[in-house]
Amino acid sequence: MPSLYGMEVIVSPLVTDTQKLKFNAAFLGESTRTIDEFNRWLLERFGTKPTYLVLFNQKIVTNERGLAALRNATNGQL
């Protein structure tokens, strides 16, 4: 298992990427068709980012894309 600063990195297909930008429907009180369409446009325009779950027991859970990003950030030392 790879580790980062002593924390074990676990790759799980259950962890999904999150949308980079998303309009919060709570701002207007409810979700509308316009907000949904705007969020779809934001997803197409700006895409997603990897999700990292940092657990209290010194573990990081992410998906394959997140592991690749961590390897890139550490110059392949992960």
Order of alpha helices (4+ residues) and beta strands (2+ residues): beta-beta-beta-alpha-beta-beta-beta-alpha
